Each structure stands twice: as structure tokens, then as C-alpha cells.
């Protein structure tokens, strides 16, 4: 790569055909010794190198085994934070993490892909038209606000666009080296699905019949969506055309989780995730978050703790206490409980849910999670973003991380895949 840079600085550069004559096999050998950033820089040498570098990046990205994600902590006001995240993104809502890219909702309501390893971004079109939104503005006094078609005046002010516009966003594949990728979002008060392929100037609703949707994943040119009552829908998704629905599976919500929620529903909220195991099986993960938790990690009603002497009992806000894991039995069309993940670790939260072989200090048979309880996160100005940790299926306990001393972490930390190499 150094020789390329020197030649480009000469006053009489060699004809571009000389560079184009280098066989692809030799180019691949050169690229093998370069960093991802340098391979991308090599694309500018000539047309031949551009094509070879794109093919090499695509091959390397697709051939690498899934790696354990990194926990990304956004810079805080009194800390230096992660230098790979530009300051202009800190005030934006992070609405997803997928295939190594962060997905932000900018101040105009347009999703923006950002690669923290390469510091490059890809802009997607404004998404407000899906909701009939006329305008998204910002007020120093009230924060962000949204004006809808159906009303002459603003319907209210919100501090978190993510809660009102997009609940989760993912991309179909790593954009590096390819153009035929797209993005899918869960959006609106009805938790509907919408799709936009790279280069489009608008978003398209998907014909989903099991809204509200809880989670979405893309794998092997398939879009899988977890719908109401734990139903599953699958679309063929090649990135060039609108996804075509191929499968609809109506499934009863797992009995174990249903009984648990029925018994303790007022003490917990449940969040559902769809994950593909390393063996290609679809898994359902039910996360139970205690709405108010005492010092013994027991969910409680606040009025039960109030006494004449103590009108402000010491309790924790919401906290994850339990997970139930299931796998899809296609023949019986039901969710079957999974008692052990073996050597796998799951990574859940606002990110594209994934499963990997545990390595490099990560704990097998465990679920790593970050805070994605958007509603409660903005409820208290002193708390939010801290419900992140690891849950062991061996002992059935969750241990929270304590990386940040701040009472509130905003934006909430999330998992992001490391660089392909």
C-alpha cells in the first residue's frame, strides 16, 4: 500500500493500465496483508482495483465466523468516551446496531448508518411520511416535537424520537463491498414493519399480519419477524426488490412464560426477542424486567414498602431478573423450551439479536443484554440505561454491569459487531 501512495505522489505517474494489469490473485494476496481501512483506500487506485477490493471485502465479511460483539458506551458529558463516535451523533437517538453498523435517527427523522470502525456513514430517507408526520422540530424548552397531518397543532412534545417513530432498525447485510442491501424498521404506535432498499428515496410498508411486532432479524437473505403472540413471518430478502413473504407461522405463546406473566404481570414487563442460533434454528427469548426491585432482587409494589417512618424506601427502578428461552419446532409449530445454550452466548437489546460461540472471556450458556426499555428509560431523569448485564442459564441469575458511575446513561449502551478483520 505504501508503494501505491508513493507512486500517486510522483509528478509522472505510471499509466493506470499498469495497475489494472496486476492479476486478481496477486491483488488478493496484497489485500490479505492490509487492514480493512487500507483495502477501502485501495479502491481509488483504478477501476480494476475498485472491483477487486469490493469483491475481497465482500468475501472476507461473509466468510468470517460471527464474533462476540463489543459493548459500546457513548461519550458522556464528564468523560472522554469512545472516540470512534462523532459528537454530532451523541444527541441523536441510536435506534439499532446491525452487522457492525450503528443506526441513528437524526434530527430530521432520517435513519443514518454509521460504521464506528471506519468512520463512514450512509444516509437513508426521511421516515416521517410513514406516520403522516409533517415535521419534526426541536425546542430548547420542550425537546423534540412532532406535527401530524391529522391535527393542526402538535400532538405533544417527546424527549425520545425512538419511542415515537422507530422501535428497532436493522440492515439486511454488511454494506461493505455490496450495493444490494436494505433496511427494515419496526415503527409507529402499532409496531408495524417498513422497508427501504439502498438508493430508494422512500420507505414501503410490508404486508405483515401479526403486528404489533416485537423483533426482526435478517439472515441468509431472509427477513424474520416476531409478531404478536410469538408468531413468526418470513420474507425472501435480496436487497434489490421488496421482500416477498414466504412463510406465516401462527404459534401459541409458550405456556411457561404465559403462566409466569399471568401470575406476576403487574410486577414485570416482558420483552421478546428473535434470535438465530449458530445451528440455524430460530429461538424466542422472553426477558422479564421487574418494574420496581428491592435490595434482594425481588420485584415489589412500592406501596408495600411504605411505612410511617419510611416514606421513601430504598428500591431500584426497573431491572432484568429472568429469561425464558425457546426454539421453534417447525413440525409441531410450537416453541420448545431450551434449558441450555451449550457453548453459545446470546446478545440482546436494541441491537440485531445474535448468537455466537462464547470466546475471549465471554461466558457460555449465557445471555448478554443491554437496556432497551425506552419508555422507562426516559421516565426518570436520574436513572436510565443501566439495565445491562449477563444472565446465566446455569444458575438463573442476572449480574448487572457497572461500567459507568453516572446515574443516567444516554444514549443507552448497545452491542456492536467488531470489524471483520
BELJOKA-V875619 format. One line per field, one symbol per residue. psi: psi as a letter, one per 40 degrees, with the letter a starting at -180 (. if undefined). burial: + if it has 24 or more other ideal C-beta (glycine too) atoms within 12 Angstrom, else -. Layout:
BEGIN
psi->???
burial->???
END
This chain:
BEGIN
psi->dddddddeeidgiiiddddeehidddddddddeiiddddddedediddddddddddddddddehihihiihhhihidfidaheehideedeihheihhfeiihihaeefhihhhhedefiihhiihedddefhdihahhddeaiihhideidiieiiiehdddddhdihiidiheheidgiiihihiidefiiiihiheieiihiighefiiidiiihhffhhhhhaiffihihihgeddihihhdhhhhiihhdddddddddfdeeiihhiihihieeeihihhhhhhhdhhaeefhhihdddehiddgegihiiaihhdiihhiihhddefihhhhdiebeihihibeihhihihhifeihifihhiihfgddddedheeiheeghahhhedefihhiifdheidhhhiiiihhiiid.
burial->+--+--------------+--+----+--++--+-+-+++-++-++-++--+++-+++-++----+++++++++++----++-++---+-++++++++++++++++-+++++++++++--+++++++++++-+--+-------+++-+---------+++++++++++++++++++++--++++++++--++++++++-+--++++-+-++++++++++-++++++++-++++++-+++--++-+-+-+-+-++-++---+-----+++++++++++---+++++++++++++-----++--------------++++++++++++++------+--+--+--+++++++++++++-+---+++++++++++++-+++----+++++++++++----+-++--+-+-++++++++++++++
END
